[in-house]
């Protein structure tokens, strides 16, 4: 249950990333969640609802993008992706797999509307 | 509509602290174990037994993580080992920053092995790198054979698992060989130890201790070269 602190991180990062823009409304936050990140999507969405109201992201949509587990077969060297545990190498059916990805949580992108640029006198 | 790519790692702050911790441990030649397991798996009792054996060979220190109280630290102090308690005040795991905060309280030059006992929880601790050399999972056989499949990250990220309370075998509906197969199904590389820490019936501690002493000495040697 560390979804709440992760969501605080996500919202703080979004705020910092948007600081240089004249934001009217944030539409969507896209977050990459590895299958092995031990994140419960419902809990992350709940944390977003609970915490975003006071932030620039109030009213935005949260999109979670699950990414598969990446493994390196230590028998044949093949790198492959899987959504399931146990990991089995598709090349040699090997079981000695080093996990090389799938634990990550990234704020991928932010979609937003800018306030009238002419009015603010800024040009992008 | 404007879209910006952020691609910011949400674990970056933790990972930066973990890297700093790791660098310090490396410099001092300290081997670090992060012990994870459910509440009641027997982590602290295992530590008590393990420390008395380990101390004949190497110098250990302990960081105790708990939601509240200093009870576990008090038990470790009785083993004559330097110990610092971290209370997470309800937090479900230790993070690398909490560890970095307490490290100045230890005299690192006098430590071969740092044991971090994480908060009792099979989920969140597995997601936080503390700067350790390896994770060690403690699981009592009474928890049931389905745990590896239900908590794969903890088993995947651990180098060894200790099946504790094997003395309960006659009382619980568990086939220990099947349990081991379930664990190896998830992580074929994991080492499995069996222990009993009940007073007067202690078993399996020597095997675990011998294995640890060997890898701790290897790291010490490597840091001298």
Interface residues (C-beta under 8 A of the other chain):
Chain A: X1 X2 X6 X9 X10 X13 X14 X17 X18 X21 X27 X31 X36 X37 X38 X85 X86 X95 X96 X99 X103 X104 X105 X106 X107 X108 X109 X110 X111 X112 X113 X114
Chain B: X1 X2 X3 X4 X5 X6 X7 X8 X9 X10 X11 X13 X92 X93 X123 X124 X126 X127 X128 X149 X152 X153 X156 X157 X185 X186 X187 X188 X189
